[in-house]
């Protein structure tokens, strides 16, 4: 059991070393992805709102 826990710990330690080496790149990529997703979602929401308004089903 101890070998498994230590193996997981070593794996996580190496993973965090890679993340620290990458600097701000992961944060920047995640932020850009979230921004593009927000723009896409707002575009779809506007389309659905216009359709609902036209059909008279807008709540």
N, C-alpha and C positions, 0 to 999 in steps of 0.2 A: 504494500500500500504506500509506503514511504517513497519508493522508487517512482510510482505514478505521480505523486504530488510534486516531487522534485523535478520530474520531467516536464510537467505542466509549468512549473515555476521558471525553469530554464527557457522553455519555449516563449513564455510571455516576456521574459527579460530580453531575449534577442529581438522579439517583435517591437518592443518599445525602443530599443536601440535604433532600429531601422526608422521608426517614426520620428525620433529626435533628429536623426541625420537628415530627414526630408524637410525639416523646418516647417515653414508655413504652407507648403504645397498642399497637404491633405485638407487643411482648413479652408484654403482658397478654393479648391476643387469642390468640396462639399457645399460651400457658400454659393458658388456659381450654379451648381446643380439645383440647389433649393431656389435660387432666384429665377432660373429658367422654368422650373416647375411651377412656381407661383404665377409667372406671366402666362404660362400655358393654361393653368387652372382658371385664372381670371378671365381669359379669353373664352374658354368653354362656358363659364358661368354667365358671361354676358350674352353668349349665343342662346343659352337655355332660358335666360330671363326674357330676352326679346321674343323667343318662340312662345313662352308662357303668356306674355303680355298680349301677343297677337291672337292667341287662342282663347284668352279670357280665363286662363287657369292659374294666374298669378295669385299667390296667397298673400 
